[in-house]
Amino acid sequence: MQCRFPFGTVHGFVWILSYSRYLYARFYPAQSMEFFLAGHLEAFGEIGGVAHRGRYDNLKSVVIRRQPQTVFNSQFMDFARHFGFSVYLCTPGRANEKGRVERVIRDREGFLMTNAFRDLEDLNRQFARWRAERNGRVHRSTGKPPSVLLPEERLKPLPAIPYRPYRLKMAAISATGFVQLETNRYSVPSFCANRLSSLLIYPDRIEIVVDGKKIAAHRRSFARNHTIEHPSHREKLLQCTPAFKRERILQLMCRMDKAIEAFVQKAGAEGEEPATVACELFRLLKGRARESLVSAVREASAPGIYKTVYIANLLEPSARQPNPVYPQDPKLPGITYEGRKLENYDELL
């Protein structure tokens, strides 16, 4: 189900247990395989197991075609084998085979029409409350609430090895060191320019792989026509253009996150050179995840501390060694004393 809101288009995922009628459902920003798999994983995690068989409508995420011969989606079949459940397809044109889902979709439309939402997160938060109330009400077919019948479900245990919900896509790296996904561009190290890469597209992030090695990872953006660039990916370019190195680093760091841009501006207002602050932050970024630096910058900004040395201490706490203690009298280390025999302590017993 696709719904349009002022904050964008969302797509619904519905999953119901046939015995207890327990419902799991939520909304995602796109309708693609990674979100379809993520919906299953979240449902399995909530109920604490896996149903023995899954009944599905004829959607492309499960079956590629039905005629003249049924061809299943290979990635979903791999997912089903991993969790050990069989797949049953509804007969085309037989609405009675999916009546439970159709009723939920109708009720969900009523929920969407009678509530207002700020964004996707707020929508899912309110929808989770609505779903909890529904699972707690007596079902007209079973005579009991789904949440009460859920422990009676005969579920398969979850496998010990987790499943990674990603969609694979091939992408060419541009001459300027970017790959494009949907309408956004994501940076890779400059030395990988003009090569072919594999994109592992997760619901919340993307990983870029070249020759079997992960060379970059970014938080996934659902905005349009954005450029997501990691400053360290431009290290080779900076070496080639030393005259503009400081200005380029300042530009890259400020574009990386709003918190870093605000930190550099605040430090500049306190008398620091913005380019110098950006270069120090760039140095601290090497060998670390982008999220680690951003988290440290936000932590320092909260009490109004705009010093890169404070950021360094947050990122490198082990580098701060306590001051060694020296005796004021240099003769003290050479003091000797007369030992005592153990018999001297007998009187204390």
C-alpha positions as CSV (number, residue, x, y, z in Angstrom):
1,M,0.0,0.0,0.0
2,Q,1.4,3.4,-1.0
3,C,0.3,6.6,0.9
4,R,1.3,10.2,0.2
5,F,1.9,12.8,2.9
6,P,3.3,16.3,3.0
7,F,6.6,14.8,4.2
8,G,6.7,12.3,1.3
9,T,5.4,9.0,0.0
10,V,5.5,6.0,2.3
11,H,4.8,2.3,1.7
12,G,3.2,-0.2,4.1
13,F,4.2,-3.7,5.2
14,V,1.7,-6.0,6.7
15,W,2.4,-9.4,8.3
16,I,-0.2,-11.5,10.3
17,L,0.0,-14.9,12.1
18,S,-2.9,-17.1,11.0
19,Y,-3.6,-18.8,14.3
20,S,-3.4,-15.9,16.8
21,R,-4.1,-13.2,14.3
22,Y,-1.2,-11.3,15.8
23,L,-0.4,-8.2,13.5
24,Y,2.9,-6.7,12.7
25,A,2.9,-3.7,10.3
26,R,4.8,-0.5,9.7
27,F,5.6,2.1,7.0
28,Y,8.9,2.5,5.1
29,P,10.2,5.3,2.8
30,A,10.5,3.1,-0.2
31,Q,9.1,-0.2,-1.7
32,S,12.1,-2.3,-2.4
33,M,13.6,-5.7,-1.3
34,E,15.7,-4.4,1.6
35,F,12.6,-2.9,3.3
36,F,10.5,-6.1,2.6
37,L,13.2,-8.2,4.3
38,A,13.6,-5.7,7.1
39,G,9.9,-5.9,7.8
40,H,10.1,-9.7,8.2
41,L,13.1,-9.4,10.5
42,E,11.4,-6.9,12.7
43,A,8.3,-9.1,12.8
44,F,10.3,-12.2,13.7
45,G,12.1,-10.3,16.4
46,E,8.9,-9.1,17.9
47,I,7.2,-12.5,18.1
48,G,10.4,-14.3,19.0
49,G,10.3,-16.9,16.2
50,V,9.3,-17.8,12.6
51,A,6.1,-19.3,11.2
52,H,6.5,-22.6,9.4
53,R,4.8,-21.4,6.3
54,G,4.2,-18.0,4.7
55,R,1.3,-17.1,2.4
56,Y,2.0,-14.3,0.0
57,D,0.2,-12.3,-2.7
58,N,1.9,-12.3,-6.1
59,L,4.3,-9.4,-5.5
60,K,7.6,-9.1,-7.3
61,S,9.6,-9.3,-4.1
62,V,8.4,-13.0,-3.8
63,V,7.6,-14.2,-7.3
64,I,8.9,-12.9,-10.6
65,R,6.2,-14.5,-12.8
66,R,3.4,-17.1,-12.5
67,Q,3.0,-18.1,-16.2
68,P,3.9,-20.2,-18.0
69,Q,6.0,-21.5,-15.1
70,T,6.4,-20.0,-11.6
71,V,9.7,-18.2,-11.1
72,F,10.4,-17.1,-7.6
73,N,12.6,-14.2,-6.5
74,S,15.9,-15.8,-5.8
75,Q,16.9,-13.4,-3.0
76,F,13.6,-14.0,-1.1
77,M,14.0,-17.8,-1.6
78,D,17.5,-17.5,0.0
79,F,15.9,-15.5,2.9
80,A,13.2,-18.2,3.3
81,R,15.8,-21.0,3.3
82,H,17.8,-19.1,5.9
83,F,14.8,-19.0,8.3
84,G,13.5,-22.4,7.3
85,F,9.9,-21.5,6.2
86,S,8.1,-22.6,3.1
87,V,6.4,-20.2,0.7
88,Y,2.8,-20.5,-0.5
89,L,1.4,-18.2,-3.2
90,C,-2.2,-17.0,-3.3
91,T,-4.1,-17.9,-6.4
92,P,-4.5,-14.9,-8.7
93,G,-8.0,-13.4,-8.5
94,R,-8.9,-15.3,-5.3
95,A,-9.4,-12.4,-2.8
96,N,-10.8,-14.9,-0.2
97,E,-7.3,-16.3,0.2
98,K,-6.0,-13.1,1.7
99,G,-9.0,-11.8,3.5
100,R,-7.1,-11.3,6.8
101,V,-4.7,-8.9,5.2
102,E,-7.4,-7.1,3.2
103,R,-9.3,-6.4,6.5
104,V,-6.2,-5.0,8.1
105,I,-5.5,-2.8,5.1
106,R,-9.0,-1.4,5.3
107,D,-8.7,-0.7,9.0
108,R,-5.3,0.9,8.4
109,E,-6.7,3.3,5.9
110,G,-9.2,4.4,8.5
111,F,-6.3,5.1,10.9
112,L,-4.4,7.1,8.3
113,M,-7.5,9.2,7.5
114,T,-8.3,10.1,11.1
115,N,-4.8,11.1,12.3
116,A,-2.2,13.7,11.5
117,F,1.6,13.0,11.3
118,R,4.7,15.2,11.4
119,D,7.0,12.7,9.6
120,L,7.6,9.0,9.0
121,E,9.0,8.5,12.5
122,D,5.9,10.0,14.1
123,L,3.6,8.0,11.8
124,N,5.3,4.7,12.8
125,R,5.2,5.7,16.5
126,Q,1.4,6.4,16.4
127,F,0.8,3.3,14.3
128,A,2.7,1.1,16.8
129,R,0.3,2.3,19.5
130,W,-2.7,1.6,17.3
131,R,-1.4,-1.8,16.5
132,A,-0.8,-2.6,20.2
133,E,-4.3,-1.7,21.0
134,R,-5.6,-3.9,18.1
135,N,-3.5,-6.9,19.2
136,G,-4.9,-6.4,22.7
137,R,-8.6,-6.5,21.6
138,V,-10.7,-9.7,21.4
139,H,-10.7,-11.0,17.8
140,R,-14.1,-11.8,16.4
141,S,-12.9,-15.1,14.9
142,T,-10.9,-16.5,17.8
143,G,-12.7,-15.0,20.7
144,K,-9.4,-14.0,22.3
145,P,-6.9,-11.1,21.9
146,P,-4.1,-11.9,19.5
147,S,-1.5,-10.9,22.2
148,V,-3.0,-13.6,24.5
149,L,-2.9,-16.3,21.8
150,L,0.6,-15.4,20.6
151,P,2.4,-17.6,23.2
152,E,0.4,-20.6,21.8
153,E,1.8,-20.2,18.3
154,R,4.1,-23.1,17.3
155,L,7.0,-21.1,16.0
156,K,10.4,-22.1,14.7
157,P,13.3,-20.7,16.7
158,L,15.3,-17.9,15.1
159,P,18.6,-19.0,13.6
160,A,21.8,-18.2,15.4
161,I,23.3,-16.5,12.3
162,P,21.6,-13.1,11.6
163,Y,20.5,-12.3,8.1
164,R,21.6,-9.0,6.4
165,P,18.7,-7.3,4.7
166,Y,20.3,-5.6,1.7
167,R,19.7,-5.2,-2.0
168,L,22.6,-5.6,-4.4
169,K,23.2,-3.2,-7.3
170,M,26.1,-2.6,-9.6
171,A,27.3,1.0,-10.1
172,A,30.0,2.7,-11.9
173,I,32.3,5.1,-10.0
174,S,32.6,8.5,-11.7
175,A,35.8,10.2,-12.5
176,T,35.3,12.5,-9.5
177,G,34.8,9.6,-7.1
178,F,31.1,9.3,-6.7
179,V,28.4,6.6,-7.1
180,Q,24.8,7.4,-7.7
181,L,21.9,5.8,-5.9
182,E,18.4,6.9,-6.8
183,T,18.9,10.7,-7.1
184,N,21.8,11.1,-4.6
185,R,25.6,10.8,-5.0
186,Y,27.8,9.1,-2.4
187,S,31.6,9.6,-2.3
188,V,34.3,6.9,-2.5
189,P,38.1,7.2,-2.1
190,S,39.6,9.1,-5.0
191,F,41.9,6.2,-6.0
192,C,38.7,4.1,-6.9
193,A,37.6,6.6,-9.6
194,N,36.4,5.1,-12.9
195,R,36.0,1.6,-11.5
196,L,33.0,-0.7,-11.2
197,S,31.5,-1.2,-7.7
198,S,28.8,-3.2,-5.9
199,L,26.3,-1.4,-3.8
200,L,25.0,-3.2,-0.7
201,I,21.8,-1.2,-0.1
202,Y,20.4,-1.5,3.5
203,P,17.3,0.3,4.8
204,D,19.5,2.7,6.8
205,R,22.9,2.7,5.0
206,I,24.8,1.8,1.9
207,E,28.1,-0.1,1.6
208,I,30.3,0.3,-1.5
209,V,32.5,-2.7,-2.4
210,V,35.3,-2.9,-5.0
211,D,37.0,-6.2,-5.8
212,G,35.4,-7.8,-2.8
213,K,36.6,-5.1,-0.4
214,K,34.4,-2.6,1.3
215,I,35.9,0.8,0.5
216,A,33.1,3.1,1.8
217,A,30.0,3.2,3.9
218,H,27.4,6.0,4.2
219,R,24.2,6.7,6.0
220,R,21.4,6.4,3.4
221,S,19.7,9.6,2.4
222,F,16.1,9.7,1.3
223,A,16.3,13.3,0.2
224,R,16.6,14.2,-3.5
225,N,19.6,15.4,-5.4
226,H,22.0,15.4,-2.4
227,T,25.7,14.8,-2.3
228,I,27.0,12.8,0.6
229,E,30.7,13.1,0.8
230,H,33.2,11.8,3.4
231,P,36.2,14.2,3.7
232,S,38.8,11.5,4.0
233,H,37.9,10.2,0.6
234,R,39.4,13.3,-0.9
235,E,42.9,12.9,0.7
236,K,44.6,12.1,-2.6
237,L,42.9,15.1,-4.3
238,L,44.1,17.4,-1.5
239,Q,47.7,16.2,-2.0
240,C,47.4,17.2,-5.7
241,T,46.2,20.7,-4.9
242,P,48.1,22.0,-1.9
243,A,47.3,25.6,-2.7
244,F,43.7,25.1,-1.9
245,K,44.1,22.3,0.6
246,R,42.9,24.3,3.7
247,E,40.0,25.8,1.9
248,R,38.9,22.5,0.5
249,I,39.1,20.8,3.9
250,L,37.0,23.5,5.4
251,Q,34.4,23.1,2.7
252,L,34.4,19.3,3.1
253,M,34.1,19.3,6.9
254,C,31.3,21.8,7.0
255,R,29.4,19.9,4.4
256,M,29.8,16.6,6.3
257,D,27.4,17.5,9.1
258,K,25.5,20.5,10.4
259,A,27.0,19.9,13.9
260,I,30.5,20.2,12.5
261,E,29.6,23.3,10.5
262,A,28.2,25.0,13.6
263,F,31.2,24.0,15.7
264,V,33.6,25.6,13.2
265,Q,31.5,28.8,13.1
266,K,31.4,29.0,16.9
267,A,35.1,28.4,17.2
268,G,35.6,31.2,14.6
269,A,33.5,33.6,16.6
270,E,35.8,32.9,19.6
271,G,38.8,33.9,17.6
272,E,40.0,30.6,16.1
273,E,40.8,30.3,12.4
274,P,38.0,28.3,10.8
275,A,40.3,26.6,8.3
276,T,42.6,25.6,11.2
277,V,39.8,24.2,13.2
278,A,38.5,22.2,10.2
279,C,42.0,20.8,9.5
280,E,42.3,19.6,13.1
281,L,38.9,17.9,12.9
282,F,40.0,16.4,9.6
283,R,43.1,15.0,11.3
284,L,41.0,13.5,14.0
285,L,38.7,11.9,11.4
286,K,41.4,9.7,9.9
287,G,41.0,6.1,11.0
288,R,37.6,6.8,12.7
289,A,34.0,6.5,11.7
290,R,32.2,9.7,10.7
291,E,29.6,9.1,13.4
292,S,32.3,9.0,16.1
293,L,33.6,12.5,15.2
294,V,30.1,13.9,14.9
295,S,29.1,12.5,18.2
296,A,32.2,14.0,19.9
297,V,31.5,17.4,18.3
298,R,27.9,17.3,19.5
299,E,29.0,16.3,23.0
300,A,31.5,19.2,23.1
301,S,28.9,21.7,21.7
302,A,26.3,20.9,24.3
303,P,28.1,22.7,27.1
304,G,29.5,25.3,24.7
305,I,33.1,24.1,24.4
306,Y,34.5,24.9,20.9
307,K,38.0,23.6,21.2
308,T,39.5,20.9,19.1
309,V,41.7,19.7,21.9
310,Y,38.6,18.9,23.9
311,I,37.3,16.8,20.9
312,A,40.7,15.0,20.8
313,N,40.4,14.2,24.5
314,L,36.9,12.8,23.9
315,L,38.1,10.6,21.0
316,E,41.4,9.6,22.6
317,P,40.9,9.2,26.4
318,S,43.8,6.8,26.6
319,A,46.1,9.5,25.4
320,R,45.6,11.4,28.7
321,Q,48.2,10.0,31.1
322,P,48.1,11.0,34.8
323,N,51.0,13.1,36.0
324,P,53.7,10.9,37.5
325,V,54.3,11.3,41.2
326,Y,57.9,12.1,42.2
327,P,59.1,12.0,45.9
328,Q,60.1,15.5,47.1
329,D,63.2,14.0,48.8
330,P,65.3,12.3,46.1
331,K,67.0,10.2,48.9
332,L,63.7,8.4,49.7
333,P,64.0,5.7,47.0
334,G,67.3,4.6,48.5
335,I,66.1,4.1,52.1
336,T,66.7,0.7,53.6
337,Y,65.1,-0.9,56.6
338,E,65.8,-3.7,59.0
339,G,63.7,-6.8,58.3
340,R,61.9,-8.6,61.1
341,K,61.4,-12.3,61.8
342,L,58.0,-13.9,61.6
343,E,58.3,-14.9,65.3
344,N,58.0,-11.3,66.2
345,Y,54.3,-11.3,65.1
346,D,53.4,-14.4,67.3
347,E,52.4,-12.2,70.2
348,L,49.7,-10.6,68.0
349,L,47.9,-13.9,67.5
